[in-house]
Amino acid sequence: MGNNYKFVQNSKCEFFPCHDMKDTEKFNCLFCYCPLYMMGEDCGGNFKYTDHGIKDCSGCLLPHTKDVGYDHIQKKMMSVIEQVQEEYLNKKK
């Protein structure tokens, strides 16, 4: 089985590429909006906070990196799933 599901590119998008990247052929659009935004500092990406407390991910290429992004996000999402499961089980007690 291939890994084609891990990579999608929409080079016709008016925002493509939405981040500066040297090799745009490897720019992955699969996670156009990063699902790890809600993890705050635990996302593992290159971000900063604005003076108003908004997370600025414009310097982050992690979800858009062809060979790394998908696997990183899936691993982090497992920790989100575990956290939600733990919260649910604690409520049942």
N, C-alpha and C positions, 0 to 999 in steps of 0.2 A: 504494500500500500504506500502510495506517495504521501507527500506532505503539502499538497496543493491547497488544502483548506487553511493553511497557516499564513498564506500570503495573498493579498488582493491589492491591486493598484488601479487607481482611477486618475490617470494622467490628464484626462479631460476636465477634471474638477477645476473650477475657477480659482481655487486656493492651492492647487498642487504646485510644488510641494509646500505644505504649510509650515515647515521648519527648514532651516538651512541645512543642506546635506550635500556633500560632494558628489556621491554616486546615487543619483536619483533613480537609477534602474533598480536599486535595492530598497527603495522607499516603500514601506508597507502601509497601506491605508486601512487595513482591516480594523484597527482600533482608532478610528477617526477621532473619537472622544475617548480618552483613556478611562477605562473602568476602575483604575486604581486611584483616581483623584480623591475619592472619599477616604482613603487610607492616610491622608496627611503625610507626615514625615516617614511613615513606614512603607511608602510605595516603592522606594528603591531607585527612583528616578532623579534626574538633575533638575531641580526646581528651586524657586525662592518664593518668599512671601513679600507682597507689596506692603507699603506703609499702612494700608487699610486692611491687612490680614487676608488678602485674596491670594490663593496659591497661583503662581505664575509658572506654567510649565513650558513656556516658549523655548527654553534652552534644553528641553529634554527630547531625545530621540529614541528612548528605550522602546516605547510601543511601536515605533515605526522602523525598527531595525530588523531586517529580514530574518537573520539567523538566530536572534536572541529574544526579541520582543514577545512573541507568542508564548514561548515556554516560560519566560519570566512572569508574564501576566497570569498564566494558568496556575503556576505555583503559588503566587500571591492570592489568587482567588480561592484556592483551597483553604488558606488561613482565614479568609473572610467567611467561608462556609462553616468552618469549624467554630468560629466565634459565634455565629448566629445559632448554630446547633447547641452550643454550650449555654447561651442565654435562654434558649427555649427550654432546655432540660432543667435549668435552674428555676425557671418559673413554674414548672410542673411540681416541684418539691413542696 
